[in-house]
Structure formats: structure tokens, C-alpha cells
């Protein structure tokens, strides 16, 4: 299922991006809009990142940017912008929440001291 944001939806999202990111998105609106659509495609389609066919590059490129935006709290702003579309905002909120929980578990595991085996 391909997600296509309306111009109105994209403008609401772009207006809420942090200033530096907003300037980049203004210069490359089509690429940034497509990136958000690809993330929404993964979120609403309940698909794995590796299943994503991206014209912007490999699935990994999309995932790495998704991860950065998650770490920086950008997705919270996007979710707020998408509130008038509850199916999109809800799916994205679930995907971001799953990602954050998994990232937190990975960080906790890597911070644990190594156990000595008998």
C-alpha cells in the first residue's frame, strides 16, 4: 500500500519540523515528503524495513534517518501534525513506540557488565 500525503498534510508536517530540518525540507521538499511517506508505508502496512522499496535509496537509508528522527524527537512533532488523520498518526505512534522500546532494551543490554561463566 503506497501512502501519499496531501499537500495540506505535508505542509502541516513541514511547519512543525525543527528549524534546521525545516530549512532542508524546504529546499528538498519532494525528497523529505517521500521519506515521510515511506515511513508511513512501513508503519501502516505493518511491514519490515527490508521489504521497503525506496526510490530514495536502500531501505537501510530510510531506516537510519527514521532512527535519527526518533532519537531527536522529530516523530513526536510529525505525529502531532498528523492528528487530523488518526489512522496515520496512530500507526506512526505505534511504530515509533516499538522502535524506542527496542532501542532502550539494546542500550540496557550493552550497558550490562559481562558475566563470568563458571
Buried (B, 14 or more C-beta within 10 A) or exposed (E): EEBEBEEEBBBBBBEBBEEEBBEEBEEEBEEBBBBBBBBBBBBBBEEEBEEBEBEBEEBEBBBEBBEEBBEEEBBBBBBEBBEEBEEBBBBBBEBBEEBEEEEEEEEEEEEEEEEEEE
